[in-house]
């Protein structure tokens, strides 16, 4: 039976482990720092709509990683900025019965477009995933997922293109665990579509009127879409889905607040953010393909200064961000 090694104990990784635990899917959750130490000692406080429970997880610290075996599948749930170090750590570990972990399938659940290319330097079989999940991790030992009736929406495929039995098996297990999941051969298009949304996360770091924040988000997304098309990505449209997600929504009083997505959470916790792999990815592609990216570049700079100065979300007004075409 397949065992999943979930690498990263934040909102995505810990909630995935909790659902695998609940649905009897073999796994090990591997993390580091205070979060995994709390989970090992006390379990995970796991909040879903209408219930909060403590889930005891099969969890270990990265300092004492589990022995790997043939048939394992690695799921990388760290942030994009941590993929380089994580793949370097895991790729060259021995596998019981011979071989290295670089020969095992690796699933990348990162926002942006960089994780898969980093992983391909070390792993032969990379499966990229685009993940939509309204989850929050701001308190050590706690994760909130506010969606219902399903946990999240996952689109997964072999990277850079294609499908195989492993992709289908992963999607089947995710479906069993309560996700709306589908396999797609054109996964780069779905990753690009998610990035169009993710570049708007940066607006949540700044104060401003609802109108000003909405206008900036729209313009960031429009600029990103233009750049991605120029780079040959052709972002997927929601109408192309083969699964029905129309009933999936964030429940009222679920603990998920508007304007507090993953980038906001990173700044709230005082940890590194993935802005350079979201807005910064659009900036990189724009420069490569000769497309102006004044807005994404401006928000990247502003977020970097906020992080450098130890600023918290909302401490700078969006009106102070300047950009020019």
C-alpha positions, 0 to 999 in steps of 0.5 A, spaced: 500 500 500 502 506 498 505 511 504 505 518 503 511 522 506 508 529 507 513 534 508 511 540 511 506 541 517 503 548 515 496 549 514 496 545 507 500 539 510 497 538 517 490 538 514 492 533 509 495 529 514 489 530 519 484 527 513 489 522 511 489 520 518 481 520 519 480 516 512 486 511 514 490 513 508 498 511 510 502 517 511 508 520 515 507 528 517 514 531 517 516 538 519 520 542 524 520 547 529 515 549 534 509 546 530 511 539 529 514 539 536 507 541 538 503 536 534 508 530 536 506 532 544 499 534 544 496 533 537 493 537 532 488 542 534 484 541 527 478 546 526 473 545 521 466 548 520 462 546 526 467 542 529 474 542 532 478 536 534 484 534 536 487 529 532 493 525 533 498 524 527 503 520 525 508 526 525 516 526 526 521 532 526 525 533 520 531 531 524 529 524 525 526 523 518 522 516 517 526 511 513 523 511 506 521 505 502 519 503 495 512 505 494 512 511 498 510 518 495 513 524 497 508 530 498 512 537 498 507 542 502 513 547 504 512 554 501 516 555 494 522 559 497 523 552 501 523 548 495 530 548 494 533 546 501 527 541 502 529 537 495 536 537 496 535 534 503 530 529 501 533 527 494 539 523 496 536 519 502 537 512 501 531 507 500 530 501 503 531 495 498 536 500 494 536 506 490 535 513 492 529 518 494 530 521 487 527 515 484 520 516 488 514 520 485 514 527 488 508 531 488 509 539 489 503 543 492 506 550 492 503 556 489 507 559 483 511 556 477 518 555 480 517 549 485 517 544 479 523 546 475 527 546 482 524 539 483 526 536 476 533 538 478 533 532 483 527 528 482 525 524 476 518 523 477 514 530 479 507 531 479 505 538 480 498 540 483 494 546 483 491 547 490 485 551 492 484 551 500 481 556 505 486 554 510 489 558 516 495 557 520 497 563 525 497 559 532 502 554 533 499 547 533 492 549 530 490 549 523 483 552 520 480 549 514 473 553 513 470 550 506 465 545 506 462 540 504 469 538 501 476 540 504 479 543 498 480 543 490 486 539 487 488 539 480 494 534 479 498 532 473 505 529 471 510 535 470 511 538 465 505 534 461 502 528 461 498 523 466 500 516 468 497 511 473 501 514 479 497 521 478 490 517 477 492 513 484 494 520 488 487 523 485 483 517 488 486 518 495 485 525 495 478 524 493 477 519 498 480 524 503 475 529 502 478 533 496 475 535 490 480 532 485 482 531 478 487 529 474 490 533 468 495 532 463 496 540 462 497 542 469 502 548 467 496 551 465 492 550 471 498 552 475 498 559 471 491 560 472 492 559 480 498 564 479 493 569 476 489 569 483 495 568 488 499 575 485 493 578 488 495 576 495 500 581 496 494 587 496 492 583 503 498 586 506 496 593 506 491 598 509 486 601 504 479 602 502 475 596 499 475 600 493 482 601 492 484 594 494 479 591 489 482 595 484 489 593 485 487 586 485 484 586 479 490 590 475 495 585 478 491 579 476 490 583 469 498 584 468 499 577 470 495 574 465 498 578 460 505 576 462 503 569 462 500 569 455 506 572 453 510 567 456 506 561 453 502 559 459 495 560 456 492 559 463 486 555 464 479 557 465 474 555 470 469 552 465 474 547 463 474 543 469 471 536 469 469 536 476 463 540 479 466 545 484 459 549 484 457 547 491 464 548 494 464 554 499 467 557 505 462 556 511 460 562 515 463 563 522 468 558 520 474 561 522 477 564 515 477 571 514 477 575 508 483 578 506 488 573 510 490 568 505 497 565 505 501 571 504 498 575 510 499 569 514 506 568 513 507 576 515 503 575 521 507 569 523 513 573 522 516 568 517 519 568 510 513 570 504 513 567 497 512 574 494 518 573 490 515 566 487 508 570 486 509 577 484 516 576 483 515 570 478 510 575 474 516 580 474 521 575 472 517 573 466 515 580 464 523 581 463 524 575 459 519 576 454 519 584 454 512 585 457 512 591 462 510 589 469 510 596 473 504 593 478 507 587 480 514 589 481 511 595 485 508 590 490 514 586 490 518 591 492 513 594 497 512 587 500 520 586 501 521 593 504 515 591 509 518 584 511 525 587 511 523 592 516 519 587 520 512 590 518 505 587 520 500 587 515 496 593 515 501 597 517 502 601 510 497 604 506 496 601 499 496 609 497 503 609 498 505 604 493 507 607 487 508 604 480 509 607 473 509 603 466 
